[in-house]
Amino acid sequence: YTPKNEKRIEELQEYLIRLEKIDKVKKLILGLDQKTIAEIKSFNNPKPSIINSMRASFYLLGNSKKELKEWKQIVALMSKTGKLSLKRRIKQHKIGDISDSNLKEAKKCLAGMDVNTIQEISEGVAVFYAWGSSIIMSLA
C-alpha cells in the first residue's frame, strides 16, 4: 500500500458508511404507513421547516422549482399513486440521477434546520428530512 492508496481506501470506506445511512433512512420511509403520509398532507398552514423538508425531498427526486412553489403542489405530489407515488419514487431513486441544480435547491431548503426541531412537529417529516440530509451529505 502507498499512502495515496490508503487515503483512497479511507475515503471509500467513509462513502460506504454514508450510503448505508441513506439506505437505512430509505427503509424508514418505505416503512411509513399511509396514515403518516396523510398526516403530513393534512397540514393546512405548515411551518417553513415542514414545507422545506418535503420540498427538498422532491428536488432530490427530480421535481422542478415550478412544481414545488406552493404547499398545495407538494401535497398533490404526495397524493400521487402507482408508479408516481412518493414511496415508489424513493424506492427506485438513484443518487446519480440528481441534477446539480436540484441538489443545490435541496441544500438551500435544508440549510440551518435540524432533525429535532422537525421531529417535534412531525415524526414523518423528520424521516424525509433525514433522507434528504443523508443524500446531500453523501454528495458533499
N, CA, C and O atoms as CSV, one atom per row, in Angstrom:
chain,resi,resn,atom,element,x,y,z
A,1,TYR,N,N,0.832,-1.208,0.000
A,1,TYR,CA,C,0.000,0.000,0.000
A,1,TYR,C,C,0.859,1.248,0.000
A,1,TYR,O,O,1.893,1.322,0.664
A,2,THR,N,N,0.409,2.204,-0.749
A,2,THR,CA,C,1.058,3.506,-0.689
A,2,THR,C,C,0.169,4.417,0.144
A,2,THR,O,O,-1.019,4.134,0.300
A,3,PRO,N,N,0.704,5.483,0.673
A,3,PRO,CA,C,-0.140,6.419,1.439
A,3,PRO,C,C,-1.330,6.939,0.620
A,3,PRO,O,O,-2.416,7.179,1.147
A,4,LYS,N,N,-1.086,7.103,-0.687
A,4,LYS,CA,C,-2.160,7.580,-1.565
A,4,LYS,C,C,-3.307,6.550,-1.625
A,4,LYS,O,O,-4.481,6.910,-1.541
A,5,ASN,N,N,-2.947,5.274,-1.771
A,5,ASN,CA,C,-3.957,4.212,-1.797
A,5,ASN,C,C,-4.710,4.121,-0.472
A,5,ASN,O,O,-5.927,3.939,-0.443
A,6,GLU,N,N,-3.960,4.253,0.621
A,6,GLU,CA,C,-4.575,4.181,1.941
A,6,GLU,C,C,-5.606,5.287,2.124
A,6,GLU,O,O,-6.696,5.056,2.648
A,7,LYS,N,N,-5.251,6.481,1.691
A,7,LYS,CA,C,-6.181,7.615,1.790
A,7,LYS,C,C,-7.431,7.340,0.958
A,7,LYS,O,O,-8.547,7.623,1.394
A,8,ARG,N,N,-7.244,6.798,-0.218
A,8,ARG,CA,C,-8.379,6.483,-1.106
A,8,ARG,C,C,-9.278,5.415,-0.479
A,8,ARG,O,O,-10.503,5.511,-0.554
A,9,ILE,N,N,-8.674,4.411,0.131
A,9,ILE,CA,C,-9.451,3.358,0.798
A,9,ILE,C,C,-10.276,3.953,1.932
A,9,ILE,O,O,-11.447,3.611,2.097
A,10,GLU,N,N,-9.665,4.849,2.719
A,10,GLU,CA,C,-10.394,5.521,3.812
A,10,GLU,C,C,-11.583,6.308,3.263
A,10,GLU,O,O,-12.682,6.252,3.814
A,11,GLU,N,N,-11.350,7.045,2.169
A,11,GLU,CA,C,-12.427,7.835,1.558
A,11,GLU,C,C,-13.576,6.930,1.102
A,11,GLU,O,O,-14.746,7.247,1.312
A,12,LEU,N,N,-13.235,5.821,0.486
A,12,LEU,CA,C,-14.262,4.885,0.009
A,12,LEU,C,C,-15.021,4.249,1.172
A,12,LEU,O,O,-16.228,4.026,1.079
A,13,GLN,N,N,-14.320,3.959,2.260
A,13,GLN,CA,C,-14.989,3.398,3.440
A,13,GLN,C,C,-15.978,4.406,4.028
A,13,GLN,O,O,-17.089,4.041,4.413
A,14,GLU,N,N,-15.567,5.678,4.095
A,14,GLU,CA,C,-16.461,6.727,4.589
A,14,GLU,C,C,-17.683,6.866,3.684
A,14,GLU,O,O,-18.807,7.018,4.162
A,15,TYR,N,N,-17.454,6.814,2.386
A,15,TYR,CA,C,-18.546,6.914,1.417
A,15,TYR,C,C,-19.525,5.758,1.592
A,15,TYR,O,O,-20.740,5.949,1.543
A,16,LEU,N,N,-18.990,4.569,1.795
A,16,LEU,CA,C,-19.830,3.389,2.011
A,16,LEU,C,C,-20.702,3.558,3.257
A,16,LEU,O,O,-21.879,3.198,3.248
A,17,ILE,N,N,-20.131,4.097,4.313
A,17,ILE,CA,C,-20.896,4.344,5.548
A,17,ILE,C,C,-22.035,5.316,5.266
A,17,ILE,O,O,-23.153,5.123,5.743
A,18,ARG,N,N,-21.750,6.364,4.490
A,18,ARG,CA,C,-22.807,7.337,4.154
A,18,ARG,C,C,-23.902,6.688,3.313
A,18,ARG,O,O,-25.082,6.970,3.518
A,19,LEU,N,N,-23.530,5.824,2.372
A,19,LEU,CA,C,-24.531,5.128,1.547
A,19,LEU,C,C,-25.384,4.188,2.396
A,19,LEU,O,O,-26.585,4.049,2.165
A,20,GLU,N,N,-24.760,3.549,3.374
A,20,GLU,CA,C,-25.516,2.664,4.273
A,20,GLU,C,C,-26.530,3.469,5.084
A,20,GLU,O,O,-27.637,2.998,5.344
A,21,LYS,N,N,-26.151,4.680,5.479
A,21,LYS,CA,C,-27.075,5.542,6.224
A,21,LYS,C,C,-28.270,5.912,5.343
A,21,LYS,O,O,-29.414,5.886,5.798
A,22,ILE,N,N,-28.000,6.255,4.088
A,22,ILE,CA,C,-29.074,6.584,3.153
A,22,ILE,C,C,-30.020,5.397,3.021
A,22,ILE,O,O,-31.241,5.559,3.027
A,23,ASP,N,N,-29.449,4.216,2.903
A,23,ASP,CA,C,-30.262,3.014,2.758
A,23,ASP,C,C,-31.139,2.783,3.988
A,23,ASP,O,O,-32.304,2.404,3.860
A,24,LYS,N,N,-30.581,3.011,5.181
A,24,LYS,CA,C,-31.356,2.854,6.422
A,24,LYS,C,C,-32.534,3.819,6.450
A,24,LYS,O,O,-33.657,3.433,6.774
A,25,VAL,N,N,-32.268,5.083,6.106
A,25,VAL,CA,C,-33.324,6.092,6.133
A,25,VAL,C,C,-34.357,5.802,5.041
A,25,VAL,O,O,-35.552,6.016,5.245
A,26,LYS,N,N,-33.900,5.317,3.884
A,26,LYS,CA,C,-34.824,4.952,2.808
A,26,LYS,C,C,-35.785,3.865,3.311
A,26,LYS,O,O,-36.980,3.908,3.020
A,27,LYS,N,N,-35.263,2.906,4.055
A,27,LYS,CA,C,-36.103,1.837,4.615
A,27,LYS,C,C,-37.118,2.404,5.604
A,27,LYS,O,O,-38.251,1.927,5.670
A,28,LEU,N,N,-36.719,3.420,6.375
A,28,LEU,CA,C,-37.665,4.073,7.297
A,28,LEU,C,C,-38.814,4.709,6.514
A,28,LEU,O,O,-39.976,4.603,6.906
A,29,ILE,N,N,-38.479,5.369,5.409
A,29,ILE,CA,C,-39.514,5.990,4.579
A,29,ILE,C,C,-40.444,4.924,4.007
A,29,ILE,O,O,-41.666,5.071,4.035
A,30,LEU,N,N,-39.857,3.861,3.492
A,30,LEU,CA,C,-40.675,2.799,2.900
A,30,LEU,C,C,-41.555,2.133,3.953
A,30,LEU,O,O,-42.580,1.535,3.624
A,31,GLY,N,N,-41.153,2.237,5.215
A,31,GLY,CA,C,-41.942,1.680,6.302
A,31,GLY,C,C,-43.038,2.600,6.813
A,31,GLY,O,O,-43.870,2.187,7.621
A,32,LEU,N,N,-43.045,3.850,6.344
A,32,LEU,CA,C,-44.092,4.785,6.775
A,32,LEU,C,C,-45.445,4.295,6.256
A,32,LEU,O,O,-45.559,3.860,5.110
A,33,ASP,N,N,-46.453,4.370,7.099
A,33,ASP,CA,C,-47.780,3.953,6.646
A,33,ASP,C,C,-48.524,5.132,6.019
A,33,ASP,O,O,-48.100,6.284,6.119
A,34,GLN,N,N,-49.642,4.812,5.370
A,34,GLN,CA,C,-50.425,5.855,4.684
A,34,GLN,C,C,-50.956,6.888,5.674
A,34,GLN,O,O,-51.162,8.048,5.318
A,35,LYS,N,N,-51.175,6.467,6.905
A,35,LYS,CA,C,-51.662,7.384,7.940
A,35,LYS,C,C,-50.645,8.517,8.169
A,35,LYS,O,O,-51.017,9.677,8.339
A,36,THR,N,N,-49.362,8.153,8.167
A,36,THR,CA,C,-48.304,9.152,8.368
A,36,THR,C,C,-48.238,10.110,7.184
A,36,THR,O,O,-48.117,11.321,7.368
A,37,ILE,N,N,-48.317,9.577,5.982
A,37,ILE,CA,C,-48.314,10.425,4.779
A,37,ILE,C,C,-49.549,11.325,4.803
A,37,ILE,O,O,-49.462,12.509,4.477
A,38,ALA,N,N,-50.687,10.771,5.184
A,38,ALA,CA,C,-51.934,11.557,5.265
A,38,ALA,C,C,-51.792,12.674,6.297
A,38,ALA,O,O,-52.291,13.780,6.092
A,39,GLU,N,N,-51.116,12.385,7.394
A,39,GLU,CA,C,-50.900,13.407,8.437
A,39,GLU,C,C,-50.085,14.571,7.875
A,39,GLU,O,O,-50.399,15.736,8.122
A,40,ILE,N,N,-49.039,14.246,7.119
A,40,ILE,CA,C,-48.198,15.294,6.528
A,40,ILE,C,C,-49.023,16.127,5.544
A,40,ILE,O,O,-48.940,17.355,5.535
A,41,LYS,N,N,-49.812,15.452,4.725
A,41,LYS,CA,C,-50.631,16.162,3.723
A,41,LYS,C,C,-51.713,17.011,4.380
A,41,LYS,O,O,-52.196,17.972,3.781
A,42,SER,N,N,-52.095,16.666,5.599
A,42,SER,CA,C,-53.211,17.366,6.248
A,42,SER,C,C,-52.824,18.724,6.832
A,42,SER,O,O,-53.699,19.499,7.216
A,43,PHE,N,N,-51.534,19.021,6.904
A,43,PHE,CA,C,-51.125,20.330,7.432
A,43,PHE,C,C,-51.693,21.425,6.540
A,43,PHE,O,O,-51.403,21.475,5.345
A,44,ASN,N,N,-52.508,22.308,7.130
A,44,ASN,CA,C,-53.102,23.391,6.346
A,44,ASN,C,C,-52.144,24.543,6.130
A,44,ASN,O,O,-52.052,25.092,5.032
A,45,ASN,N,N,-51.435,24.905,7.183
A,45,ASN,CA,C,-50.516,26.027,7.098
A,45,ASN,C,C,-49.215,25.622,7.798
A,45,ASN,O,O,-48.897,26.139,8.869
A,46,PRO,N,N,-48.459,24.692,7.188
A,46,PRO,CA,C,-47.280,24.162,7.869
A,46,PRO,C,C,-46.162,25.177,8.030
A,46,PRO,O,O,-46.043,26.133,7.264
A,47,LYS,N,N,-45.351,24.941,9.043
A,47,LYS,CA,C,-44.176,25.788,9.272
A,47,LYS,C,C,-43.205,25.621,8.100
A,47,LYS,O,O,-43.200,24.586,7.434
A,48,PRO,N,N,-42.387,26.644,7.853
A,48,PRO,CA,C,-41.421,26.567,6.748
A,48,PRO,C,C,-40.527,25.322,6.807
A,48,PRO,O,O,-40.159,24.780,5.764
A,49,SER,N,N,-40.175,24.865,8.012
A,49,SER,CA,C,-39.304,23.684,8.117
A,49,SER,C,C,-39.978,22.435,7.550
A,49,SER,O,O,-39.312,21.564,6.991
A,50,ILE,N,N,-41.295,22.352,7.694
A,50,ILE,CA,C,-42.041,21.208,7.155
A,50,ILE,C,C,-42.090,21.310,5.627
A,50,ILE,O,O,-41.801,20.348,4.915
A,51,ILE,N,N,-42.459,22.487,5.148
A,51,ILE,CA,C,-42.530,22.701,3.694
A,51,ILE,C,C,-41.169,22.438,3.059
A,51,ILE,O,O,-41.077,21.732,2.054
A,52,ASN,N,N,-40.113,23.002,3.642
A,52,ASN,CA,C,-38.782,22.869,3.045
A,52,ASN,C,C,-38.235,21.455,3.112
A,52,ASN,O,O,-37.497,21.041,2.218
A,53,SER,N,N,-38.576,20.711,4.142
A,53,SER,CA,C,-38.145,19.305,4.214
A,53,SER,C,C,-38.760,18.506,3.074
A,53,SER,O,O,-38.072,17.738,2.401
A,54,MET,N,N,-40.048,18.689,2.863
A,54,MET,CA,C,-40.725,17.954,1.794
A,54,MET,C,C,-40.297,18.480,0.420
A,54,MET,O,O,-40.128,17.700,-0.517
A,55,ARG,N,N,-40.123,19.786,0.302
A,55,ARG,CA,C,-39.668,20.372,-0.966
A,55,ARG,C,C,-38.299,19.801,-1.337
A,55,ARG,O,O,-38.067,19.442,-2.492
A,56,ALA,N,N,-37.391,19.717,-0.358
A,56,ALA,CA,C,-36.053,19.178,-0.608
A,56,ALA,C,C,-36.148,17.730,-1.097
A,56,ALA,O,O,-35.423,17.331,-2.008
A,57,SER,N,N,-37.039,16.950,-0.493
A,57,SER,CA,C,-37.208,15.552,-0.916
A,57,SER,C,C,-37.600,15.484,-2.385
A,57,SER,O,O,-37.074,14.667,-3.141
A,58,PHE,N,N,-38.521,16.345,-2.778
A,58,PHE,CA,C,-38.968,16.320,-4.174
A,58,PHE,C,C,-37.897,16.868,-5.130
A,58,PHE,O,O,-37.794,16.412,-6.269
A,59,TYR,N,N,-37.109,17.835,-4.675
A,59,TYR,CA,C,-35.980,18.278,-5.510
A,59,TYR,C,C,-35.046,17.094,-5.761
A,59,TYR,O,O,-34.594,16.879,-6.886
A,60,LEU,N,N,-34.760,16.328,-4.707
A,60,LEU,CA,C,-33.853,15.195,-4.841
A,60,LEU,C,C,-34.444,14.100,-5.722
A,60,LEU,O,O,-33.712,13.290,-6.291
A,61,LEU,N,N,-35.763,14.080,-5.833
A,61,LEU,CA,C,-36.432,13.117,-6.715
A,61,LEU,C,C,-36.555,13.629,-8.146
A,61,LEU,O,O,-37.019,12.909,-9.030
A,62,GLY,N,N,-36.137,14.883,-8.373
A,62,GLY,CA,C,-36.096,15.400,-9.738
A,62,GLY,C,C,-37.176,16.393,-10.115
A,62,GLY,O,O,-37.248,16.812,-11.271
A,63,ASN,N,N,-38.024,16.783,-9.162
A,63,ASN,CA,C,-39.054,17.771,-9.489
A,63,ASN,C,C,-38.427,19.152,-9.673
A,63,ASN,O,O,-37.354,19.443,-9.144
A,64,SER,N,N,-39.127,19.993,-10.436
A,64,SER,CA,C,-38.603,21.324,-10.745
A,64,SER,C,C,-39.102,22.365,-9.745
A,64,SER,O,O,-40.057,22.145,-9.000
A,65,LYS,N,N,-38.419,23.500,-9.761
A,65,LYS,CA,C,-38.778,24.625,-8.891
A,65,LYS,C,C,-40.239,25.037,-9.120
A,65,LYS,O,O,-40.969,25.337,-8.175
A,66,LYS,N,N,-40.643,25.042,-10.387
A,66,LYS,CA,C,-42.004,25.441,-10.763
A,66,LYS,C,C,-43.049,24.513,-10.132
A,66,LYS,O,O,-44.139,24.955,-9.768
A,67,GLU,N,N,-42.711,23.231,-10.005
A,67,GLU,CA,C,-43.645,22.242,-9.449
A,67,GLU,C,C,-43.729,22.298,-7.922
A,67,GLU,O,O,-44.608,21.680,-7.321
A,68,LEU,N,N,-42.805,23.046,-7.293
A,68,LEU,CA,C,-42.686,23.000,-5.838
A,68,LEU,C,C,-42.865,24.357,-5.166
A,68,LEU,O,O,-42.468,24.538,-4.015
A,69,LYS,N,N,-43.459,25.307,-5.880
A,69,LYS,CA,C,-43.599,26.654,-5.328
A,69,LYS,C,C,-44.503,26.701,-4.104
A,69,LYS,O,O,-44.169,27.336,-3.103
A,70,GLU,N,N,-45.635,26.036,-4.184
A,70,GLU,CA,C,-46.629,26.141,-3.109
A,70,GLU,C,C,-46.841,24.811,-2.415
A,70,GLU,O,O,-46.624,23.748,-2.996
A,71,TRP,N,N,-47.272,24.886,-1.148
A,71,TRP,CA,C,-47.526,23.688,-0.356
A,71,TRP,C,C,-48.557,22.787,-1.033
A,71,TRP,O,O,-48.425,21.564,-0.999
A,72,LYS,N,N,-49.579,23.379,-1.646
A,72,LYS,CA,C,-50.615,22.548,-2.268
A,72,LYS,C,C,-50.048,21.721,-3.424
A,72,LYS,O,O,-50.540,20.627,-3.699
A,73,GLN,N,N,-49.021,22.234,-4.102
A,73,GLN,CA,C,-48.364,21.471,-5.168
A,73,GLN,C,C,-47.603,20.280,-4.578
A,73,GLN,O,O,-47.598,19.189,-5.147
A,74,ILE,N,N,-46.965,20.509,-3.433
A,74,ILE,CA,C,-46.220,19.442,-2.758
A,74,ILE,C,C,-47.191,18.366,-2.278
A,74,ILE,O,O,-46.921,17.172,-2.406
A,75,VAL,N,N,-48.331,18.803,-1.721
A,75,VAL,CA,C,-49.363,17.853,-1.274
A,75,VAL,C,C,-49.868,17.027,-2.462
A,75,VAL,O,O,-50.075,15.820,-2.341
A,76,ALA,N,N,-50.060,17.680,-3.596
A,76,ALA,CA,C,-50.524,16.967,-4.797
A,76,ALA,C,C,-49.511,15.898,-5.211
A,76,ALA,O,O,-49.894,14.797,-5.610
A,77,LEU,N,N,-48.220,16.224,-5.116
A,77,LEU,CA,C,-47.182,15.242,-5.458
A,77,LEU,C,C,-47.187,14.081,-4.463
A,77,LEU,O,O,-46.959,12.932,-4.841
A,78,MET,N,N,-47.449,14.386,-3.189
A,78,MET,CA,C,-47.514,13.334,-2.172
A,78,MET,C,C,-48.746,12.450,-2.370
A,78,MET,O,O,-48.778,11.314,-1.898
A,79,SER,N,N,-49.747,12.963,-3.058
A,79,SER,CA,C,-51.008,12.244,-3.249
A,79,SER,C,C,-50.998,11.296,-4.440
A,79,SER,O,O,-51.911,10.486,-4.601
A,80,LYS,N,N,-49.979,11.395,-5.266
A,80,LYS,CA,C,-49.922,10.539,-6.456
A,80,LYS,C,C,-49.812,9.074,-6.056
A,80,LYS,O,O,-49.271,8.735,-5.004
A,81,THR,N,N,-50.338,8.219,-6.921
A,81,THR,CA,C,-50.333,6.786,-6.635
A,81,THR,C,C,-49.614,6.029,-7.750
A,81,THR,O,O,-49.200,6.616,-8.750
A,82,GLY,N,N,-49.476,4.732,-7.563
A,82,GLY,CA,C,-48.849,3.892,-8.583
A,82,GLY,C,C,-47.383,4.211,-8.765
A,82,GLY,O,O,-46.658,4.426,-7.793
A,83,LYS,N,N,-46.944,4.241,-10.027
A,83,LYS,CA,C,-45.533,4.481,-10.335
A,83,LYS,C,C,-45.058,5.853,-9.881
A,83,LYS,O,O,-43.866,6.052,-9.647
A,84,LEU,N,N,-45.984,6.802,-9.755
A,84,LEU,CA,C,-45.614,8.156,-9.365
A,84,LEU,C,C,-45.752,8.403,-7.861
A,84,LEU,O,O,-45.575,9.529,-7.395
A,85,SER,N,N,-46.068,7.348,-7.104
A,85,SER,CA,C,-46.229,7.531,-5.659
A,85,SER,C,C,-44.884,7.888,-5.029
A,85,SER,O,O,-43.826,7.476,-5.503
A,86,LEU,N,N,-44.954,8.652,-3.967
A,86,LEU,CA,C,-43.751,9.138,-3.295
A,86,LEU,C,C,-42.872,7.978,-2.829
A,86,LEU,O,O,-41.664,7.981,-3.065
A,87,LYS,N,N,-43.462,7.007,-2.182
A,87,LYS,CA,C,-42.667,5.889,-1.672
A,87,LYS,C,C,-42.023,5.088,-2.803
A,87,LYS,O,O,-40.871,4.671,-2.684
A,88,ARG,N,N,-42.745,4.871,-3.885
A,88,ARG,CA,C,-42.167,4.122,-5.008
A,88,ARG,C,C,-41.027,4.914,-5.646
A,88,ARG,O,O,-39.997,4.345,-6.007
A,89,ARG,N,N,-41.214,6.227,-5.785
A,89,ARG,CA,C,-40.150,7.054,-6.364
A,89,ARG,C,C,-38.890,6.998,-5.494
A,89,ARG,O,O,-37.774,6.943,-6.012
A,90,ILE,N,N,-39.074,7.012,-4.193
A,90,ILE,CA,C,-37.920,6.942,-3.292
A,90,ILE,C,C,-37.271,5.562,-3.371
A,90,ILE,O,O,-36.045,5.446,-3.379
A,91,LYS,N,N,-38.090,4.529,-3.428
A,91,LYS,CA,C,-37.569,3.163,-3.516
A,91,LYS,C,C,-36.685,2.997,-4.759
A,91,LYS,O,O,-35.652,2.331,-4.704
A,92,GLN,N,N,-37.092,3.601,-5.873
A,92,GLN,CA,C,-36.373,3.452,-7.147
A,92,GLN,C,C,-35.320,4.538,-7.374
A,92,GLN,O,O,-34.637,4.537,-8.398
A,93,HIS,N,N,-35.188,5.455,-6.427
A,93,HIS,CA,C,-34.299,6.596,-6.571
A,93,HIS,C,C,-32.830,6.189,-6.643
A,93,HIS,O,O,-32.368,5.312,-5.913
A,94,LYS,N,N,-32.112,6.855,-7.547
A,94,LYS,CA,C,-30.672,6.647,-7.674
A,94,LYS,C,C,-29.975,7.990,-7.485
A,94,LYS,O,O,-30.326,8.986,-8.118
A,95,ILE,N,N,-28.986,7.993,-6.606
A,95,ILE,CA,C,-28.283,9.235,-6.281
A,95,ILE,C,C,-27.678,9.886,-7.521
A,95,ILE,O,O,-27.645,11.111,-7.630
A,96,GLY,N,N,-27.205,9.076,-8.441
A,96,GLY,CA,C,-26.577,9.599,-9.653
A,96,GLY,C,C,-27.525,10.355,-10.564
A,96,GLY,O,O,-27.082,11.040,-11.486
A,97,ASP,N,N,-28.836,10.241,-10.318
A,97,ASP,CA,C,-29.829,10.920,-11.162
A,97,ASP,C,C,-30.100,12.366,-10.738
A,97,ASP,O,O,-30.824,13.085,-11.426
A,98,ILE,N,N,-29.534,12.790,-9.627
A,98,ILE,CA,C,-29.829,14.136,-9.107
A,98,ILE,C,C,-29.022,15.171,-9.887
A,98,ILE,O,O,-27.797,15.084,-9.973
A,99,SER,N,N,-29.721,16.142,-10.450
A,99,SER,CA,C,-29.015,17.201,-11.182
A,99,SER,C,C,-28.335,18.137,-10.182
A,99,SER,O,O,-28.741,18.234,-9.024
A,100,ASP,N,N,-27.295,18.821,-10.653
A,100,ASP,CA,C,-26.588,19.771,-9.786
A,100,ASP,C,C,-27.515,20.880,-9.307
A,100,ASP,O,O,-27.438,21.302,-8.153
A,101,SER,N,N,-28.390,21.352,-10.190
A,101,SER,CA,C,-29.282,22.453,-9.801
A,101,SER,C,C,-30.292,21.986,-8.742
A,101,SER,O,O,-30.591,22.731,-7.809
A,102,ASN,N,N,-30.817,20.764,-8.879
A,102,ASN,CA,C,-31.759,20.263,-7.879
A,102,ASN,C,C,-31.061,20.000,-6.547
A,102,ASN,O,O,-31.636,20.227,-5.482
A,103,LEU,N,N,-29.820,19.521,-6.612
A,103,LEU,CA,C,-29.057,19.310,-5.385
A,103,LEU,C,C,-28.846,20.639,-4.665
A,103,LEU,O,O,-28.978,20.724,-3.444
A,104,LYS,N,N,-28.522,21.652,-5.421
A,104,LYS,CA,C,-28.301,22.999,-4.862
A,104,LYS,C,C,-29.581,23.511,-4.200
A,104,LYS,O,O,-29.528,24.063,-3.101
A,105,GLU,N,N,-30.725,23.334,-4.853
A,105,GLU,CA,C,-32.014,23.780,-4.297
A,105,GLU,C,C,-32.358,23.005,-3.025
A,105,GLU,O,O,-32.840,23.585,-2.052
A,106,ALA,N,N,-32.110,21.693,-3.035
A,106,ALA,CA,C,-32.388,20.872,-1.850
A,106,ALA,C,C,-31.530,21.325,-0.675
A,106,ALA,O,O,-32.002,21.401,0.460
A,107,LYS,N,N,-30.260,21.626,-0.959
A,107,LYS,CA,C,-29.356,22.121,0.096
A,107,LYS,C,C,-29.899,23.411,0.700
A,107,LYS,O,O,-29.903,23.586,1.918
A,108,LYS,N,N,-30.357,24.316,-0.170
A,108,LYS,CA,C,-30.917,25.591,0.303
A,108,LYS,C,C,-32.116,25.345,1.210
A,108,LYS,O,O,-32.269,25.994,2.245
A,109,CYS,N,N,-32.959,24.405,0.813
A,109,CYS,CA,C,-34.163,24.097,1.594
A,109,CYS,C,C,-33.826,23.622,3.004
A,109,CYS,O,O,-34.502,23.983,3.968
A,110,LEU,N,N,-32.782,22.814,3.116
A,110,LEU,CA,C,-32.465,22.189,4.403
A,110,LEU,C,C,-31.442,22.970,5.229
A,110,LEU,O,O,-31.155,22.603,6.369
A,111,ALA,N,N,-30.898,24.031,4.665
A,111,ALA,CA,C,-29.878,24.822,5.361
A,111,ALA,C,C,-30.425,25.385,6.671
A,111,ALA,O,O,-31.521,25.944,6.716
A,112,GLY,N,N,-29.650,25.228,7.717
A,112,GLY,CA,C,-29.998,25.819,9.008
A,112,GLY,C,C,-31.084,25.077,9.780
A,112,GLY,O,O,-31.541,25.560,10.816
A,113,MET,N,N,-31.496,23.930,9.298
A,113,MET,CA,C,-32.544,23.175,10.002
A,113,MET,C,C,-31.913,21.988,10.713
A,113,MET,O,O,-30.818,21.548,10.363
A,114,ASP,N,N,-32.621,21.478,11.715
A,114,ASP,CA,C,-32.141,20.268,12.364
A,114,ASP,C,C,-33.309,19.318,12.602
A,114,ASP,O,O,-34.463,19.729,12.729
A,115,VAL,N,N,-32.971,18.050,12.656
A,115,VAL,CA,C,-33.987,16.997,12.727
A,115,VAL,C,C,-34.839,17.094,14.000
A,115,VAL,O,O,-36.028,16.780,13.964
A,116,ASN,N,N,-34.257,17.520,15.108
A,116,ASN,CA,C,-35.010,17.574,16.367
A,116,ASN,C,C,-36.172,18.561,16.308
A,116,ASN,O,O,-37.265,18.269,16.794
A,117,THR,N,N,-35.936,19.722,15.716
A,117,THR,CA,C,-36.991,20.731,15.585
A,117,THR,C,C,-38.129,20.191,14.728
A,117,THR,O,O,-39.302,20.390,15.044
A,118,ILE,N,N,-37.783,19.518,13.662
A,118,ILE,CA,C,-38.792,18.968,12.760
A,118,ILE,C,C,-39.537,17.818,13.441
A,118,ILE,O,O,-40.753,17.681,13.308
A,119,GLN,N,N,-38.789,17.007,14.164
A,119,GLN,CA,C,-39.375,15.846,14.850
A,119,GLN,C,C,-40.442,16.254,15.858
A,119,GLN,O,O,-41.416,15.531,16.065
A,120,GLU,N,N,-40.257,17.412,16.482
A,120,GLU,CA,C,-41.247,17.909,17.443
A,120,GLU,C,C,-42.586,18.165,16.771
A,120,GLU,O,O,-43.633,18.043,17.406
A,121,ILE,N,N,-42.558,18.520,15.493
A,121,ILE,CA,C,-43.776,18.821,14.751
A,121,ILE,C,C,-44.332,17.561,14.100
A,121,ILE,O,O,-45.531,17.293,14.173
A,122,SER,N,N,-43.442,16.781,13.452
A,122,SER,CA,C,-43.889,15.601,12.717
A,122,SER,C,C,-42.775,14.569,12.599
A,122,SER,O,O,-41.726,14.839,12.014
A,123,GLU,N,N,-43.011,13.389,13.158
A,123,GLU,CA,C,-42.052,12.281,13.041
A,123,GLU,C,C,-41.862,11.909,11.565
A,123,GLU,O,O,-40.747,11.638,11.119
A,124,GLY,N,N,-42.971,11.901,10.821
A,124,GLY,CA,C,-42.923,11.528,9.413
A,124,GLY,C,C,-42.043,12.457,8.599
A,124,GLY,O,O,-41.207,12.002,7.819
A,125,VAL,N,N,-42.229,13.756,8.776
A,125,VAL,CA,C,-41.421,14.727,8.028
A,125,VAL,C,C,-39.957,14.611,8.444
A,125,VAL,O,O,-39.065,14.805,7.619
A,126,ALA,N,N,-39.705,14.301,9.702
A,126,ALA,CA,C,-38.325,14.147,10.180
A,126,ALA,C,C,-37.611,13.034,9.410
A,126,ALA,O,O,-36.410,13.130,9.156
A,127,VAL,N,N,-38.336,11.988,9.039
A,127,VAL,CA,C,-37.738,10.896,8.259
A,127,VAL,C,C,-37.353,11.399,6.861
A,127,VAL,O,O,-36.281,11.068,6.354
A,128,PHE,N,N,-38.224,12.193,6.248
A,128,PHE,CA,C,-37.900,12.755,4.927
A,128,PHE,C,C,-36.716,13.714,5.024
A,128,PHE,O,O,-35.849,13.729,4.149
A,129,TYR,N,N,-36.683,14.517,6.096
A,129,TYR,CA,C,-35.555,15.421,6.323
A,129,TYR,C,C,-34.254,14.615,6.429
A,129,TYR,O,O,-33.244,14.969,5.820
A,130,ALA,N,N,-34.292,13.533,7.206
A,130,ALA,CA,C,-33.099,12.702,7.398
A,130,ALA,C,C,-32.646,12.081,6.077
A,130,ALA,O,O,-31.448,11.994,5.803
A,131,TRP,N,N,-33.607,11.652,5.262
A,131,TRP,CA,C,-33.278,11.075,3.956
A,131,TRP,C,C,-32.582,12.124,3.083
A,131,TRP,O,O,-31.522,11.864,2.515
A,132,GLY,N,N,-33.183,13.299,2.984
A,132,GLY,CA,C,-32.586,14.371,2.175
A,132,GLY,C,C,-31.216,14.769,2.676
A,132,GLY,O,O,-30.288,14.941,1.885
A,133,SER,N,N,-31.080,14.917,3.978
A,133,SER,CA,C,-29.798,15.305,4.566
A,133,SER,C,C,-28.728,14.263,4.298
A,133,SER,O,O,-27.588,14.602,3.980
A,134,SER,N,N,-29.094,12.996,4.425
A,134,SER,CA,C,-28.099,11.940,4.217
A,134,SER,C,C,-27.632,11.899,2.752
A,134,SER,O,O,-26.464,11.624,2.481
A,135,ILE,N,N,-28.528,12.168,1.831
A,135,ILE,CA,C,-28.124,12.213,0.419
A,135,ILE,C,C,-27.203,13.404,0.175
A,135,ILE,O,O,-26.158,13.272,-0.462
A,136,ILE,N,N,-27.593,14.552,0.682
A,136,ILE,CA,C,-26.773,15.765,0.495
A,136,ILE,C,C,-25.379,15.556,1.087
A,136,ILE,O,O,-24.380,15.930,0.474
A,137,MET,N,N,-25.313,14.960,2.275
A,137,MET,CA,C,-24.010,14.701,2.905
A,137,MET,C,C,-23.170,13.726,2.079
A,137,MET,O,O,-21.950,13.868,1.998
A,138,SER,N,N,-23.817,12.749,1.474
A,138,SER,CA,C,-23.048,11.768,0.698
A,138,SER,C,C,-22.486,12.366,-0.588
A,138,SER,O,O,-21.509,11.860,-1.141
A,139,LEU,N,N,-23.105,13.437,-1.055
A,139,LEU,CA,C,-22.638,14.084,-2.289
A,139,LEU,C,C,-21.730,15.287,-2.020
A,139,LEU,O,O,-21.247,15.932,-2.950
A,140,ALA,N,N,-21.509,15.573,-0.756
A,140,ALA,CA,C,-20.693,16.739,-0.387
A,140,ALA,C,C,-19.235,16.513,-0.730
A,140,ALA,O,O,-18.402,17.388,-0.491
